[in-house]
């Protein structure tokens, strides 16, 4: 669902951003949305120093396919384990 957002930005900056977006084949709204998505993803990444030493040792030892859907596999495996 898209929601309208009103921003107050210097006119010169808007004009430059519009030209840049046009060169990239995007609307200014798409460009701003992509930036916000990038910022949100970066904030969600856990920093190595925030992990306990045990978790740091375990991090990255399991390799999985990119298309792995743990939300589908978890109920199946729990069902096998607990016989539900």
Secondary structure, DSSP 8 states (H G I E B T S, - for coil): ----------HHHHHHHHHHHHHTT--HHHHHHHHHHHHHHHHHS--GGGS-HHHHHHTT-S---TT--HHHHHHHHHHHHHT-
